[in-house]
Amino acid sequence: MDASIHNLKRLFGSNVSYRIPVFQRPYAWTQEDQWGPLWEDVRSKVDELLANPGADLPAHFMGAIILQALPTVAGQVAKHIVVDGQQRLTTLQLLIRAAEQCFRSLGDNSRSERLQKLTQNDEDFWGQKSEDQTKVRQSNVSDRSSFQDIIREGAPRGVARQIDKAYEYFVQQISDWINQAPAEREPRANALETTLLQQMKLATVNLDRNEKPHFIFAVLNARAEPLLESDHIKNEIMYQANVVDEEQQARDLWGFFESNQWWRRGTKEGRLTRIHLDRFLHYWTAMKTEMLHKGAGTDVIAERVYNNFKRVLIADSRDIKELTADIQKAGQLYIDIEEARQPRSERFLRRLKTMELGVVVPLLLWMYTEDMPESEIARSTRALESYLVRRMLCGQQSQGLNRLFFELLSKLCHGEHKTVSESIVDFLHSQTAENRIWPRDQQVIENLQSRPFKIADNRQLMVLEAIEQHIRTHKTEALGEDRLSREHIMPVSWQRNWPLPPDQTNDEESLSRRENSVKEIGNLTLVTQKLNGALSNETWARKKETLRQHSTLRLNTKLLKMAPDVWDEDAIRRRSEWMAEKIIEIWPYADKV
């Protein structure tokens, strides 16, 4: 192992290719945490040079990078694996290219050409291998395209990738600063060039060729953001497959997750926000752990997914290529689950997402990979949906559902059963603990009658839409493309247009009954968003006329029949009872699934 200090002129001045290995993540630095502080560091050194011309000033150290040299062919670029420091090297290249572009826009071609030598190699050294034209080669294909367009043309692709945003940020900052005082452009340009070439330094650590870069990368991660569980898993897979710089092999193993930016998007579940890829690997690892270890029956902790993944690798006897093919197949199923595209389960998956119950996903991944008849999948999802919706309507907490569904998965993987759906129904039906029971009809009805409808607004909308769909027939007109919204028939602010009878105005019991009634499910209906604004806090006489003229929803047709003249507490109670009956038809108890 060899360590030395380099300024950027020495680091990038020769014909060199710093190659980001395929086991590393895409570019992830941001303005708030890295770009802004880096630009402030550069500005500080520039200001020192301007204030002390000719002085021998100390350099600004930017941390360390870890490299491993690859065999070099005479007449070609010198190649190095970037074991750690890819985010820093990429950002410095974007900063230098931004300065180069700003100088060129001012007509300062000589200074621009000097900086260009720090971002692009001489053509004699890269020839037909265009990937070696840039000093840094990205491993992520999408990042590489954006990076090469910027370095070669100075023009982002117009795609909202972090690399494009970083370049545009530095161009804007440098341009604003250098043009801030036109009379000082030349000294500012000199100071900026000197800072970039000489004042910014990095410590470089060069590994011996027999070192394992995968392990060094995982242990000596010096970046601002810690490695995600998915980063560790990708690293492990590349190590098991002995892949460092073999792009096609890496694409075969992990390209499915690198080519689609959907996997890097954040998604929230309860208080926890994680990218899709981390959540999927959590669920897949939990599912596989249960399949490979009979009786595990417990969830995998989010912070220990990588450790459990290694246990799966040990227990699974398949070749790493077969295993990753399995992971990619499950990954496509996960996308279909998250986007509610799984055939014949779309409505169930949309409702599951509304309830934010990802605890069911490992079970669903297992179900959708099994060779099950459509009727079995349909009955299984009906049972799961009924169980979960009824619990939600009865105010039961979701705590403990993780363990329950892993116990169910264990039973399905290792137990004896006639059919999957029968096993699911029997298991859920057999639960007797208060926080696990499948609420019966009477319990659901009692929670919906004469009580506030206390669930989140989007879940209330889900229930109302389910009732509307349930009472429609094959002859009912289509809903069209208008989005529906929830509407309180008697407004929550009822005092102005919906006064109590004079003899009840000061009666505490009457006031309490009114306040509770406006929050019941029976006081809710569906309208289009355009119609919602027209209803507002109007009187019942005006609201019912507006609904009669403009609404084609079956919920509102039934509403007008139930209360042709008066909408009061009694009418709300009757409609709550009717809606409760429809709900237990939509989501039947175990014996009717």
C-alpha positions in Angstrom: 0.0 0.0 0.0 1.4 3.4 -1.0 0.1 6.9 0.0 0.9 10.3 -1.5 -0.5 13.8 -1.8 -1.6 15.2 -5.2 -3.0 18.5 -6.4 -5.6 18.3 -9.2 -3.1 19.1 -11.9 -1.0 16.1 -10.9 -4.0 13.9 -10.3 -5.7 14.6 -13.7 -2.8 16.1 -15.7 -1.6 12.8 -17.3 -3.5 10.5 -19.7 -5.4 8.5 -17.1 -8.7 6.6 -16.6 -10.1 6.5 -13.1 -12.6 3.7 -13.5 -15.5 3.5 -11.0 -16.0 -0.2 -10.3 -19.3 -1.8 -11.1 -20.0 -2.6 -7.4 -20.3 1.0 -6.5 -23.5 3.1 -6.3 -24.7 5.8 -8.8 -23.7 9.4 -8.2 -25.5 10.7 -5.1 -23.9 13.9 -3.9 -26.3 16.9 -3.3 -26.1 20.7 -3.2 -26.9 21.1 0.5 -24.4 18.5 1.8 -21.5 18.5 -0.8 -21.7 20.8 -3.8 -22.3 24.0 -1.7 -19.6 23.3 0.9 -17.1 22.4 -1.9 -17.8 25.7 -3.8 -17.4 27.6 -0.5 -14.0 25.9 0.0 -12.9 26.9 -3.5 -14.2 30.5 -3.0 -12.3 30.8 0.3 -9.0 29.8 -1.4 -9.7 32.1 -4.3 -10.3 35.0 -1.9 -7.0 34.2 -0.1 -5.1 34.3 -3.3 -6.7 37.6 -4.4 -5.9 39.1 -1.0 -2.3 37.8 -0.9 -1.0 37.9 -4.4 2.3 35.9 -4.8 2.1 34.5 -1.2 2.9 30.9 -0.5 -0.4 29.8 0.9 -1.3 26.4 2.4 -3.3 24.1 0.2 -6.9 22.9 1.0 -7.0 19.2 1.7 -10.2 17.4 0.5 -9.8 14.0 2.1 -8.5 10.7 0.6 -9.2 8.5 -2.3 -8.3 4.9 -2.6 -7.0 3.5 -5.9 -5.8 0.2 -7.3 -3.8 0.2 -10.5 -4.8 -2.0 -13.4 -2.3 -3.4 -16.0 -1.3 -0.7 -18.4 -0.6 -1.1 -22.1 2.1 1.2 -23.6 0.5 4.0 -25.6 -2.8 3.8 -23.8 -4.2 5.6 -20.8 -3.1 4.4 -17.3 -6.0 2.7 -15.6 -6.9 2.8 -12.0 -9.9 1.3 -10.1 -11.5 3.9 -7.8 -12.0 1.8 -4.6 -13.2 4.8 -2.6 -13.7 8.4 -3.6 -15.9 8.1 -6.7 -18.3 10.8 -5.6 -15.4 13.2 -4.9 -13.6 12.6 -8.1 -16.8 12.9 -10.2 -17.7 16.2 -8.5 -14.2 17.7 -9.0 -14.4 16.8 -12.7 -17.8 18.5 -13.0 -16.5 21.6 -11.2 -13.4 21.8 -13.5 -15.6 21.3 -16.6 -18.0 24.1 -15.3 -15.1 26.5 -14.9 -13.8 25.5 -18.4 -17.2 26.2 -19.9 -17.5 29.6 -18.1 -14.0 30.7 -19.4 -14.9 29.6 -22.9 -18.1 31.7 -22.8 -16.0 34.7 -21.9 -13.7 34.1 -24.9 -10.8 32.9 -22.7 -10.0 30.0 -24.9 -6.4 29.5 -23.7 -7.4 29.1 -20.0 -10.4 26.9 -21.1 -8.0 24.6 -23.1 -5.7 24.2 -20.1 -8.6 23.1 -17.9 -9.8 20.8 -20.7 -6.6 18.8 -20.3 -7.8 17.9 -16.8 -11.1 16.4 -17.9 -10.2 14.7 -21.3 -7.3 12.5 -22.4 -5.4 13.1 -25.6 -7.0 11.3 -28.5 -3.8 9.5 -29.4 -4.1 7.6 -26.0 -7.8 6.6 -26.3 -8.3 6.2 -30.0 -11.4 4.1 -30.7 -12.1 3.4 -27.0 -14.3 6.4 -26.4 -15.0 5.3 -22.8 -11.3 6.3 -22.1 -11.8 9.8 -23.4 -12.8 11.1 -20.0 -10.5 11.1 -17.0 -13.2 9.4 -14.9 -15.3 6.5 -16.2 -18.7 6.0 -14.6 -19.8 2.4 -14.0 -23.6 3.2 -13.9 -24.7 3.4 -17.6 -27.1 6.2 -17.1 -24.6 8.3 -15.1 -22.0 7.5 -17.7 -24.1 8.9 -20.5 -24.8 12.2 -18.6 -21.2 12.5 -17.5 -19.8 12.0 -21.0 -22.2 14.4 -22.5 -21.1 17.1 -20.0 -17.3 16.5 -20.3 -17.4 16.2 -24.1 -20.0 18.8 -25.0 -20.7 20.8 -21.9 -24.4 20.1 -22.3 -26.5 17.9 -19.9 -29.1 15.7 -21.5 -31.9 17.5 -19.9 -32.7 14.6 -17.6 -33.0 15.4 -13.9 -30.0 13.3 -12.9 -27.7 14.3 -10.0 -24.7 14.6 -12.3 -26.6 17.1 -14.6 -27.8 19.1 -11.6 -24.3 19.2 -10.1 -22.8 20.6 -13.3 -25.5 23.2 -13.8 -25.1 24.3 -10.1 -21.3 24.9 -10.6 -21.8 26.6 -13.9 -24.3 29.0 -12.3 -22.1 29.7 -9.3 -18.9 30.3 -11.2 -20.7 32.4 -13.8 -22.5 34.6 -11.2 -19.3 35.1 -9.2 -16.9 35.8 -12.1 -19.3 38.3 -13.7 -20.2 40.0 -10.4 -17.4 42.5 -10.9 -16.5 42.9 -14.7 -13.4 44.9 -13.9 -12.0 42.1 -11.8 -12.7 39.2 -14.2 -9.1 38.6 -15.1 -7.6 38.4 -11.6 -10.6 36.3 -10.5 -10.1 34.0 -13.4 -6.4 33.7 -12.6 -7.1 33.0 -8.9 -9.8 30.4 -9.8 -7.5 28.5 -12.2 -4.7 28.5 -9.7 -6.9 27.2 -7.0 -8.3 24.4 -9.1 -4.8 23.4 -10.4 -2.7 23.8 -7.3 -4.6 24.6 -4.1 -7.0 21.7 -3.9 -5.2 18.5 -2.8 -6.2 14.9 -2.2 -4.4 12.1 -0.4 -4.3 9.1 -2.6 -3.8 5.6 -1.3 -2.7 3.0 -3.9 -3.5 -0.6 -3.0 -1.5 -3.6 -4.0 -3.0 -5.6 -6.8 -3.6 -8.6 -4.5 -5.9 -6.5 -2.3 -9.7 -7.2 -2.5 -11.3 -3.8 -3.5 -14.8 -5.0 -2.6 -13.9 -5.4 1.0 -11.8 -2.2 1.1 -14.7 -0.3 -0.4 -17.1 -1.5 2.3 -14.8 -0.9 5.2 -13.1 2.3 4.2 -16.2 4.2 3.0 -15.2 7.8 3.5 -18.1 9.4 1.7 -20.6 11.8 3.5 -23.5 9.4 3.0 -23.2 5.9 4.6 -23.7 2.9 2.4 -27.2 1.6 2.1 -28.0 -2.1 2.7 -28.6 -2.4 -1.1 -25.0 -1.1 -1.7 -23.6 -3.7 0.6 -25.6 -6.5 -1.1 -24.5 -5.4 -4.6 -20.9 -5.3 -3.4 -21.3 -8.8 -2.0 -22.8 -10.1 -5.3 -20.0 -8.6 -7.3 -17.4 -10.1 -5.0 -19.0 -13.5 -5.1 -19.0 -13.3 -9.0 -15.4 -11.9 -9.0 -16.5 -8.9 -10.9 -14.6 -5.6 -10.7 -14.4 -3.9 -14.0 -16.3 -6.3 -16.3 -19.2 -4.2 -17.4 -21.3 -6.9 -19.2 -21.0 -9.3 -16.3 -22.1 -6.6 -13.9 -25.0 -5.7 -16.2 -26.1 -9.3 -16.3 -26.0 -9.6 -12.5 -27.4 -6.2 -11.4 -28.3 -4.2 -14.5 -32.0 -4.6 -13.9 -31.7 -2.4 -10.8 -29.3 0.1 -12.3 -31.1 0.9 -15.5 -34.3 2.0 -13.9 -34.2 5.1 -11.7 -37.4 4.0 -10.0 -35.3 1.8 -7.7 -33.5 4.8 -6.3 -36.6 6.8 -5.5 -37.5 7.3 -1.8 -40.7 5.7 -0.5 -42.3 6.2 2.9 -43.9 3.6 5.1 -44.9 4.9 8.5 -42.0 6.8 9.9 -39.4 5.1 7.8 -38.3 6.4 4.4 -36.2 4.1 2.2 -35.5 3.8 -1.5 -37.5 1.1 -3.4 -34.4 -1.1 -3.8 -33.7 -1.2 -0.1 -37.3 -2.0 0.7 -37.5 -4.7 -2.0 -34.2 -6.4 -0.8 -35.5 -6.3 2.7 -38.7 -8.1 1.7 -37.0 -10.6 -0.6 -34.4 -11.5 2.0 -37.1 -11.9 4.6 -39.0 -14.2 2.3 -36.0 -16.2 1.4 -34.9 -16.5 5.0 -38.3 -18.0 5.9 -38.2 -20.4 2.9 -34.7 -21.6 3.7 -35.0 -21.8 7.4 -38.1 -23.6 8.6 -39.8 -22.0 11.5 -38.0 -18.6 11.4 -41.4 -16.9 11.6 -39.8 -13.5 12.2 -39.1 -10.4 10.2 -35.6 -9.3 9.1 -34.6 -6.0 10.8 -34.2 -3.3 8.2 -30.7 -2.4 9.5 -29.5 -6.0 9.3 -30.7 -6.9 5.8 -27.2 -7.3 4.5 -26.2 -9.7 7.3 -29.3 -11.8 6.6 -28.6 -11.7 2.9 -25.2 -13.3 3.5 -26.9 -16.1 5.4 -29.2 -16.6 2.5 -26.1 -16.9 0.2 -24.7 -19.6 2.5 -28.0 -21.6 2.7 -28.8 -21.3 -1.0 -26.7 -23.7 -2.9 -27.3 -22.1 -6.3 -24.7 -20.4 -8.4 -24.6 -16.6 -7.9 -25.9 -16.0 -11.4 -29.0 -18.2 -10.7 -29.5 -16.4 -7.5 -29.4 -12.9 -9.0 -31.7 -14.1 -11.8 -34.2 -15.1 -9.0 -33.7 -11.7 -7.4 -34.4 -9.8 -10.7 -37.5 -11.9 -11.4 -38.8 -11.1 -7.9 -37.8 -7.4 -8.5 -40.1 -7.2 -11.5 -42.9 -8.7 -9.3 -42.2 -6.1 -6.7 -42.5 -3.3 -9.2 -45.9 -4.7 -10.3 -47.0 -4.9 -6.6 -45.9 -1.3 -5.9 -47.4 0.1 -9.1 -50.5 -2.1 -8.7 -49.9 -3.8 -12.0 -50.1 -7.4 -11.0 -52.8 -9.0 -13.2 -56.1 -9.6 -11.4 -54.8 -8.0 -8.2 -54.7 -4.4 -9.2 -57.5 -3.1 -7.0 -56.3 -5.1 -4.0 -52.8 -3.7 -4.4 -54.0 -0.1 -4.7 -55.9 -0.5 -1.5 -52.9 -2.1 0.2 -50.8 0.8 -0.7 -53.4 3.3 0.6 -53.3 1.4 3.9 -49.5 1.5 3.9 -49.1 -2.1 4.9 -45.9 -3.3 3.4 -45.7 -6.1 6.0 -47.8 -8.2 3.5 -45.3 -7.8 0.6 -43.0 -10.8 1.5 -46.1 -13.0 1.5 -47.2 -11.6 -1.8 -43.8 -12.1 -3.4 -44.0 -15.8 -2.4 -47.6 -16.1 -3.6 -46.9 -14.6 -7.0 -43.9 -16.8 -7.6 -45.9 -19.9 -6.8 -47.7 -21.8 -9.6 -51.2 -21.0 -8.2 -54.5 -21.0 -10.1 -56.1 -17.6 -10.6 -59.0 -18.6 -8.4 -56.6 -19.3 -5.6 -54.9 -15.9 -5.9 -58.2 -14.2 -6.0 -59.5 -15.9 -2.9 -56.2 -15.3 -1.1 -56.1 -11.6 -1.8 -59.9 -11.3 -0.9 -59.1 -12.8 2.5 -56.1 -10.6 3.1 -57.9 -7.5 2.1 -61.0 -8.2 4.2 -58.8 -9.0 7.3 -56.8 -5.8 6.9 -59.7 -3.4 6.0 -61.9 -4.7 8.8 -59.0 -4.2 11.3 -58.5 -0.6 10.0 -62.2 0.2 10.3 -62.3 -1.1 13.9 -59.2 1.0 14.9 -56.9 -1.9 15.5 -53.2 -1.1 15.5 -50.8 -2.6 12.9 -48.2 -3.4 15.6 -47.5 -7.1 15.6 -48.6 -7.7 12.0 -45.0 -8.3 10.9 -44.7 -11.4 13.1 -48.2 -12.5 12.2 -47.6 -12.5 8.5 -44.2 -14.2 8.8 -45.9 -16.9 10.9 -48.4 -17.3 8.0 -45.6 -17.4 5.5 -43.8 -20.1 7.5 -47.0 -22.1 7.6 -47.4 -21.8 3.8 -43.7 -22.6 3.1 -43.4 -25.6 5.4 -46.9 -26.6 6.6 -49.3 -29.1 5.1 -52.4 -27.5 3.6 -54.9 -28.4 0.9 -54.8 -25.0 -0.8 -53.0 -21.7 -0.1 -56.2 -19.7 0.1 -57.7 -22.2 2.6 -54.6 -22.0 4.7 -54.7 -18.2 4.7 -58.3 -18.0 5.7 -58.0 -20.7 8.4 -54.9 -19.0 9.9 -56.3 -15.5 10.0 -59.6 -16.9 11.3 -57.9 -18.8 14.1 -56.3 -15.7 15.7 -57.7 -15.0 19.1 -55.3 -12.4 20.5 -57.0 -9.0 20.7 -54.5 -7.3 18.4 -54.7 -10.1 15.8 -58.4 -11.0 15.5 -60.4 -10.7 12.3 -63.3 -8.5 13.3 -66.7 -10.0 12.9 -69.7 -8.3 11.2 -71.2 -6.9 14.4 -67.9 -5.4 15.5 -67.5 -3.6 12.2 -71.1 -2.4 12.2 -70.9 -1.1 15.8 -67.7 0.8 14.9 -69.3 2.6 12.0 -72.7 3.4 13.5 -73.1 6.6 15.6 -69.3 7.0 15.9 -66.8 9.3 14.3 -65.2 7.8 11.2 -61.6 8.0 12.4 -59.3 6.9 9.7 -57.0 9.0 7.4 -58.7 11.0 4.6 -57.2 8.9 1.8 -58.4 5.7 3.5 -61.9 7.2 3.9 -61.9 8.0 0.2 -60.8 4.4 -0.5 -63.8 3.0 1.5 -66.3 5.4 -0.2 -65.0 4.5 -3.7 -65.3 0.8 -2.7 -69.0 1.3 -1.8 -69.6 3.2 -5.0 -68.1 0.4 -7.1 -70.0 -2.2 -5.1 -73.4 -0.7 -5.8 -72.9 -0.1 -9.4 -74.2 -2.6 -12.0 -73.0 -3.6 -15.4 -75.6 -1.1 -16.8 -74.3 1.9 -14.8 -72.6 4.6 -16.8 -68.9 4.8 -16.6 -67.3 7.2 -14.1 -65.2 9.0 -16.7 -61.7 10.4 -15.9 -62.7 13.0 -13.3 -61.0 12.3 -10.0 -63.3 11.9 -7.0 -63.1 13.6 -3.7 -64.7 13.2 -0.3 -67.5 15.6 0.7 -69.2 16.2 4.0 -72.9 16.4 3.3 -73.5 18.4 6.5 -70.4 20.6 6.7 -68.0 20.3 9.6 -68.5 24.1 10.0 -72.3 23.6 10.1 -73.3 26.6 12.4 -74.0 29.2 9.7 -76.3 27.3 7.2 -77.3 24.3 9.3 -78.4 25.7 12.6 -80.0 23.5 15.3 -83.7 23.9 16.0 -84.3 26.9 18.3 -85.2 24.7 21.2 -81.9 22.8 20.9 -79.5 25.7 20.4 -78.2 25.8 23.9 -78.7 22.1 24.7 -75.3 20.4 25.3 -76.6 16.9 24.4 -77.9 18.2 21.1 -74.7 20.1 20.3 -72.6 17.0 21.1 -74.8 14.8 18.9 -74.5 17.2 16.0 -70.7 17.4 16.4 -70.5 13.6 16.4 -72.9 13.2 13.5 -71.0 15.3 11.0 -67.9 13.0 11.5 -69.8 9.8 10.9 -69.3 7.8 7.7 -73.0 8.3 6.9 -72.3 12.1 6.4 -69.7 11.4 3.7 -70.2 11.1 0.0 -68.2 11.2 -3.2 -68.3 14.0 -5.8 -66.0 15.1 -8.6 -63.4 17.7 -7.6 -65.1 20.3 -9.8 -68.4 19.7 -8.1 -66.8 19.8 -4.6 -66.2 23.5 -4.8 -69.8 24.2 -5.9 -71.2 22.4 -2.8 -69.0 24.0 -0.1 -71.1 24.9 3.0 -74.4 25.3 1.2 -77.7 24.4 2.7 -79.2 20.9 2.1 -81.8 22.3 -0.2 -79.1 23.7 -2.5 -76.7 20.7 -2.2 -79.3 18.2 -3.1 -80.4 20.2 -6.1 -76.8 20.5 -7.3 -76.3 16.7 -6.8 -79.5 16.0 -8.6 -78.5 18.1 -11.6 -74.8 17.1 -11.9 -73.9 13.9 -10.1 -74.3 10.5 -11.7 -72.7 8.5 -8.8 -74.8 5.8 -7.4 -73.9 6.9 -3.8 -75.6 10.2 -4.5 -78.6 8.7 -6.2 -79.1 6.6 -3.1 -78.5 9.6 -0.8 -81.2 11.6 -2.5 -83.7 8.8 -2.1 -82.9 8.3 1.5 -83.3 12.0 2.5 -85.5 13.8 -0.1 -86.4 16.6 2.3 -84.3 16.7 5.5 -80.6 15.9 6.3 -80.2 15.7 10.0 -78.7 13.4 12.7 -81.4 10.7 12.1 -80.7 10.7 8.4 -77.0 10.4 9.0 -77.5 7.5 11.4 -79.7 5.6 8.8 -77.2 6.1 6.1 -74.3 5.0 8.4 -76.2 1.8 9.0 -76.8 1.2 5.2 -73.1 1.9 4.5 -72.0 -0.5 7.2 -74.1 -3.2 5.6 -72.5 -2.6 2.3 -69.0 -2.6 3.8 -69.4 -6.1 5.3 -70.7 -7.3 1.9 -67.5 -5.8 0.2 -65.2 -7.2 2.8 -66.9 -10.4 4.1 -65.9 -12.3 7.2 -63.8 -15.5 7.0 -66.8 -17.8 6.5 -68.0 -15.9 3.4 -64.7 -15.3 1.6 
